[in-house]
Amino acid sequence: MQRSIVLALAACLSLAAPSLAQADQDDKSYYANEHRVVGRVISSEPWNLQLDRGPHIILHPGTVINPTGLTLRNGMPVRVYGHITADGKFSADQIDLLPPGPPPWEFRRPL
């Protein structure tokens, strides 16, 4: 009885595995250029942002800053979502102000 259940489960998994692998590949290709940087602002100019860690960040028309209307100032903890451009720069797509306190510092690239 147990052996037939194990064999049935193994057969189901072998049929489902290719579709699961394809979904995993699609997710990786979709997020291949998505990156996230967390840090404190040390310099902010109209199209440039420098944090205390991570790469120099460039802003572009359409970069979203949350909350809307926020002016970035030195010392603000932020999380920046963006991508690496063809010339190797980090381009910000969205910048979120983090709540006060110690933020979860990280420079993360997807798997």
Buried (B, 14 or more C-beta within 10 A) or exposed (E): EEEEEEEEEEEEEEEEEEEEEEEEEEEEEEEEEBBBBBBBBEEBEEEEBBBEEBBEBBBEEEBEBEEEEEEBEEEBBBBBBBBBEEEEEBBBBBBBBBEEEEBEBEBEEEE
